[in-house]
Amino acid sequence: MKTILFLSLLLVVLGRLDAARLSTEANRMAEVSFESGKSYADSFNEVMLDAVFTTPEGRLLGVPAFWAGGKTWRLRYASAIAGKHTFRTECSDMANTALHGVMGDVFVTPYSLHLARIRRARAIGCSCWR
């Protein structure tokens, strides 16, 4: 019984360590969603959620998350610096482990002019008037 409890706890901890593994191109937004473990009467005013990002150079950046309705919170991040960016969330309700202390990575790849041209061609070729 103790072994099962220990393994369950280990899986929860390891799951939180790899909460988000995203990849995005330089200067393009990556978005992470979090589901709160608690309900609040007024989430917008009762809870603050931020993330501290560490850039590949070791610089720390604070990024606010926002309440997206219900129990959902979102975090958006973009960087011009290619490489692995790590983050850790900080919630005003430290007892809410679904929001506080969540760690993840955003892998930023170099900007691709070829992909930008394809996106632009699709936008121009779109027949929105039909």
N, C-alpha and C positions, 0 to 999 in steps of 0.2 A: 504494500500500500504506500509506504514511504517513497519507494522508487517511482511509482506512477505519479505521485504528487510532485516529486523533484523534477521528473522529466516534463511534466506539464508546465511547471514554473519556468524551466529552462527554455521550452518552446516559446512561451510568452515573451520572455526577455529577448531571445534571439529574433523573434518576429518583430519586436519593437525596434531593434537595431537596424533592420533592413526594411523599415516602413516604406521608404520610397526610393526607387532607383529610376530616375528619369534621364532622358537624353534629349538635348535640343541643340540647335545651331546657334552660333554666336549672335547676339542681339535679338533673339527670338524668345518669346515667353514660354516658360514651363509652368505648369499649374499642378499643385498637389492638393488633394481633398482630404479632410479629416472628419470623422464622425465622432461626435462627442459621446462620452460614456454616460453623461448625465443630461437631464432636461433642465432648462432654466426658464423662469417666468419671463425674463427679459434679457435674452442672450446678448443683444446689442449693447446694453448698458451694464450688465453684470460681469461679463467676461472679456478679458483682453488676451489675444493670442498673437505672439510674435515669433519670429525665427531668427536665430543668429547663424549667418552663413560664414563659412571660412573659405576664402578663395584659394586657388592653387599657390599663390604667393604667401598665404598665411594671414591675410588681412581679414578682419572681422567686420561684417556688415549686418546691421539690424534691419529686418524686413517685417512690416506688419502684415498679419493675415486679416481676413475679413469674414464676418458671419454671412453665410449664403442662404440662411433660412433653415428652420427646423433644427436639427442637430448637426448641420453641415457647416464646416469652416473651410476656407480656401486660402491658399498661399500662392502668390505669383512671383516669379523671379526670372530675370534676364540679365545676361552679362556679355560683355565684349571679349572677355578673357577665356580662352579655350583651356580645358582641363577639368579635373574633378573638383566640384564645389560641394562641401558637406554642410549640413545644417542640423540644428537641434532646436526644438520648439520650447518656448517658455510661455506658460499659461498663468494667468492671475489665480486660477483655481488649481493649485498644485496637486490636489487630491484627484483631479480628473486625469488619469494616466493615459487616456485616449488622446488628450491634447497636450499634456505637459511631458517634456522629456523625450518626445519622439525624434528619432534621428533618421537622416536619409542623405542621399547623394543626388546631385544633378551633374551629369556629364555634358559639358559644353564642347561641341565640335567646332572647328573653324568654319567661317562663313563660306558658302559655296556660291559663286557667281552663276554657275550653270543651273543650280536649283532655283535661284532667284529669277533667272530668265524664264524657266519653265513655269513658275508660279505666275509671272507677269503675262506670259502668252496665254495661259488658261484664263486669266481674268479678262484680257482683251477679247479673246475668242468666245467668251460666255455670251450667250444670247438671252440676256435678262428681259428683253422687251417682248419675248414670245408669250 
